[in-house]
Amino acid sequence: MTTKRIGFIGIGMMGHGMVRNLLAKGYPVKLKAHRNRARLADLLAAGATEADTHAATGQDVDIVFLCVTGSPQVEEIVYGADGLLGAARAGLIVVDCSTAEPSSSARVRADFAARGVSFIDAPLARTPKEAEEGRLNTMVGADPEDFRTIEPVLKAFCENIFHVGPPGHGHVLKLVNNMMAMSFASCIAEAFAVAAKSGLDLKRLYDVVSAGGVNCGIFQMMTAKTLTDGTVDGFKFGIANAQKDLRYYTHLAESLPVSSFMGEATHQSLVQAVNLGFGDKLIASLFEAQEKINDVKIVPR
């Protein structure tokens, strides 16, 4: 089978490792930095070429990956000056690895389809560490034929690849997954604030929860490092990004329509944390937001 030529837009924390692994697996990659050039040098040294515009990234390639923050960035890449839509040609496949708003993705998909281009959603899970190791997870919304085409390429940087349904279902599943994760993270932060205010020993709380049915990966990422060494970086995901994802989730729930008391409450807890100045911090800094709101001490310093 002919090796696919790859275009890639968004060489950030996740994109760098994805491109590095594509190059290591022998895929020719043409890339476009989305915001900064700090992560380009080693990729260019490894054989990647650089495009001047988004449109140029889509020329003479078979598949274009987008790895940016969310729908506003995707729409700018597609519709903006020298946008990717202008380079669209029949047979091109565009794979959106962002966490995006389903209604926006549907519009982009329809506009690409009118030009014979497949627009696939393949949002990612795990962290930049796994991106560098080629061990990301992805949930893919695609027609079966398109999935068969991109699956071998995804294997260059993914350990687990889930074909979750037709186009659009990848983004929906990612939002539902993130809603559950962020709801639990917000719940943990609030529970620890109550425990701290009552005078309860937080390490005993940690021990009891860790030994029971409430224990899970989210609980450990939130609490283990925080309680042992006072750091709040155990959960590698930003609060501002989480706020954005929960906004997308609540929009989705409203559009269906489905009531979303938990989703709305979680979204507002993240809005509050951002408004308190923690938007650029990682999720475990929800503990710090609770400290500020409730005048308690949770993080040992």
WOKA-V136871 format. One record per helix or strand of 2 or more residues. SS is the DSSP state (H for helix, E for strand). FROM is the first residue (numbers start at 1). TO is the last residue. If there is no record, write none. Layout:
SS;FROM;TO
SS;FROM;TO
//
This chain:
E;6;9
H;15;24
E;29;32
H;41;45
E;49;50
H;54;57
E;63;66
H;71;79
H;84;87
E;93;96
H;102;113
E;118;125
H;128;133
E;136;141
H;144;154
E;158;165
H;169;198
H;202;210
H;217;229
H;239;256
H;261;278
H;283;294
//
